[in-house]
């Protein structure tokens, strides 16, 4: 058990850039910038967006473009990817993109990397044209990418320009022990996707710490856990708002693509018993309620895991209510400098 308190650690945001029912991607981008500006003011550490493709309700497919847009509309909060799905891209291209971001916004860009496609098999084929590159090449692609962003090497035959010398920090993302072990071996910080894949959280954190080897980037292990939070002024309001999150995850279970749905008074009739069980398993680390309720549950989570930072996904339909949820949370955590 950890003795850390929420006030000892930073809090960050994972924004899936949801497209709301009846709204457009343009509306989503406005909300993203507004949320980023608010959480920066409230002292959040970083603001990450994730690469997803072919999802009707997620507008973050061109993740790099959005990172630049958010960074350009804020002043100090770190902005990054949670993550870039490296199998979809050549390491050199990612290095050039993030080298450009790191040059435009020095000291503010994070490059989180994942090895899943972030989509379905057909879309992965459309992205890559072929699926011959095996997942086994992921570790060497990470090393190649790190080399492109590392110290300038005038003798290198292939150089990332801009990119080399920017030392944009790499993060390993994961929902299993594979990424945890790789992060440890390479001496990278690690972020676990416990907001949708909670089952291996404890095993992954243990493997990460046991396999960690210091690197030029990081001397000691540093782990983030991502969770879902819907906070409101009362438990009842938060429970009502959280039905949007449950509806979103029904779509995940069913494999159906829908825009983000408004909250409903009851989930009865929207899911069967099997779907309800599956969704509740995925959302094990979701904290819903008033400030007092959420603070107590998140403190227990921190004591249970001992993570160094908590990242929060907030699946809330109404933008003002989403802002309020993050505002409530800000009061629990250590403010970023």
N, C-alpha and C positions, 0 to 999 in steps of 0.2 A: 504493500500500500504506500502511495506517495503522500508526503506531507505538504505538497504544493497547494497554494490557494489560487483561485481564479485571478486575484489581483496581482499575482506574481508573474503571470504569463500574458503574451499578446493574443489578440483575437483578429481573425482575418475573414474575408468574404470569398465564397465561391459563387459566382453569378453564372447561371446557365443561360442567361439572356432569353427568358421565355417569351414566346409570342402568345398574347392573350387572345381568347376567343373574341372575335369581332374587331380585333386590332391588327396592325401590320408590323413587319420587322422594323420599320422606321420608328414606330412608337416604342418598340423594345429598346432601340438604341438610345432614344431620349431618356427613358427610364434608367438605363444602365449608367449613363453619364451623371444623371441626377443622384442616383444611389451612391456612386463612387465619390462624388463631391461631398455628400453628407457624411459618409463613413470616414472619409479623410478628416473632416472637421471633428468627428467624434473620437478620433485617435486609433482607428483600426490600422493594423500593420501592413496588410497587403490586400490586393484585389485581383483575384484570378478568374479567368474564363476558360472554358474547356472546348476542345475540338469535337464537335458532333456533326454528322452528315445525314441528310435525308430524313430529318425529324421535322414534322410540320410545326411542332411547338417550340423549337429551339433555334435561335438566330445566330449562334456563335460559330458557324462553320468556317468563316474566314477569320480565325482567332487572332492571327498576327495583326490584321488590319484594325480589329477592335481594340487590341492592346495599345496600339499607337494612338487611337482615337481617345481612349480613356486617359492615357498618360498625358496627352496633349491638353486635356481639359481638367487636369488636376495638377498639383504642384509638388507634393512630397510623398504621397502614399506609393508603396511599391506595387507595380502592376505586372501581371504575368499570366502564364498558361498553366491550367490545371486539368489537362495538360495538352501538349502537342503530341499527337499519336505518331511516333517516329517511323513505324513501318510504312506510313503513307507518304513519306517524304525522303528525298536524298539529304543526308546529313549536311552537305555543303550548302544546300538551299536554306535549310533551317539556320545554319550558322550565319549566312549572309543576312537573313531577315532579322534575326535577333541581334546580330552585330550592328545592324542599322538602328534598331530600336535602342540598343545600349549606347550608341553614339549620340542619338538624339536626346535621350533621357538618362544620362550617366548616373549609375548608382541606384536606379529605380526599377530595373527590369529583372524578372525571374523567368527562368526557362524550365518549366516542369515537363517531364517526359513520361509518356506511357507507351506500352507495347500492344495494346488492343487497337483494333481499327477505328473504334468509335462509331461504328455503323453496322449495317448488315453485309452479308457476303457479296451481294450484287453491286452494292454501292462501293464496297472495297475494290471490286474489280474495275469499276468505272474510275476510281481515284488513281489506281496503280497501273491499270491496263493488264497486269498479270499478278498472280499471287505466288510466284515462284520463290520470292525472297523469304526464306524460312525465318520463323521467330527466333531460331537459334542465333541469327546474326545480330539480334538486338543489342547484346552487350558490346560487340565490336563497333556497332554504329554509334553507340553512346560515347565510346572512347574516341572515335574519329571526330565526332562533333565537339567534344571537349578540347581536342587538340586544335581544331580550327579556331576556337574562341580563346585559346590560351596564349602564352607568350609568342611574340613575333619571331618567326623563323625565316630569315631571308633565303635559306637554302631549300625551303619546301617547294615542291613542284606545283602543288595546288594550295592556294591560300584564300582565305575568306576576307574579302575587301569590300565593305568594312566588316569587321568581325575579329580578326586577330588582335590580340592585346586588350580586348574589351573585358575579358574574364567575366562575362555574364554568368551568374551562378546557375549551375544545373541542379535540378531537384529530380529525384526519382519518385514516381507515383506508382501506386499499386493497390491491388485488392487481394493479394496472396503473398506467400513467403518468397516467391521468385524475385520480385522487385525489391523486397526488403533485404535479401541477401546480396543482390547486386549493388544496391545503395551502400551497404556496409563495406563490401569489398573495395568499391571505388571511392569510399570516403565522401559520399554525397549526403545531403539532407534528404529526409524521406517523408512522404505524405501518403497516408492511408485513406482509402475511399470507404470509410465506415458509414458514410451517409447512405450508401445503397448496398454495400457488400460487407456486413459486419462480422461474418462468422470467423474470419481468420485474423481479426485485429490483434488479439493478444499474442498469438503465435508469431505474427509478422513483426510486432514490436520487439519480441524476444530475440528472434533471428537477427533482426537489424542490429541490435546492441551487441549480440554475441559475435557477429561477423565484422563489426566495424573496424576499419583501419584508417588512421588519420591521413589526410591528404592536404595538398596545398590550399584547397578551398575550405576544409573543415577539420578541426582538431579533435572534436568530440561529437558523438552522435547527436542529431537534432531531429526530432520527429513531430510531425503534425498529424492530428486526426481530424477528419472532416465529419461533421454531424449536421443533422437537420434541426432547425429551431424555428418555432412559431411562438413568439411572445406577444402578449397583448396586455391591456390594463386589467383584464379579468380572465380567470381560467375558462369561463364559458365562451367569451369572445375568441380566445385562442383556439379552443376546440372547434368552433365553427369555422374559423379561417383555415384550420389544418385540413379540412375536407378537400381543399384544392390539391394539397400534397398527396393525399390518398388516391384521388382520381388520377393524378399524373402517374402514380406507380401502378395503378390498374392497367394503364396503357402499356407500361413496360412489361408487365406480366403477360398481357395478351399479345404484345407485339404490334399494337395498333398505334398509328401516329395521329395525335390530336393536338390542337392548340390547348393552352392552359385554361382550365375550366373554372368558373366562379364557384365559391363555396356553396354548400347545400346544408339544409337543416339536419339531414340524416343520410348516412351512407346505405341504409337499408334499401335493398332492391337494386343497388348499383354494382354490388359484387356478390358472388356466391361464397360459401364457406371456405372453399379451397383457395379462392383468390384473396379472400380476407387474410387467411393464414399466411399465404405467400408474401403479401404486401407487408404485414406486420413483422414478419421475419426480416425482410429487407430493411425495414425502418426501425429496427431495434434501438438504434441510437438517435432517436428523435425526441426533442424536448419541447413540450407544448404546454403553455400555461401563462400565468401571471408572472411578474418579476420574481416574486418569492419562490414560486414553484420551480421555475426554470433555473434559477440560481442554485437552489438546493440540489436539483438533479444533475446539473452540470458540474457542480463541485464534487459530487459523488463519482461522476465519470472521470474527472481529473485524478482523484485519489486512486481510482481503480487502474488507470492506465499510466499515469505519470508522464504524459506527453508534454512537450515543450511549448506547444502552441495549439490552439483550437481554431479550425476554419469552419465557417458556418454557411450552409446553404439554406436560403429562406424561400420556400415555395409558397408565396402569398400572392393572391390574385390582385387585390387592390393595392396600388402603388403607395398610397399614404399609409396603409396598414403595414406594408412591408417596411417602409422607412421606420415606423414606430417600433416594429419588432427589433430592428438593428439598433435603434436608439436605446431601448431598454437594456439590451445586451451590453452596450458600451460601458454601462455603469459598473459592470462586474470585473472588468479586466484591466490589465496594465495598459496605459496609453502609450502609443508609439511616440517617439521623440519628434 
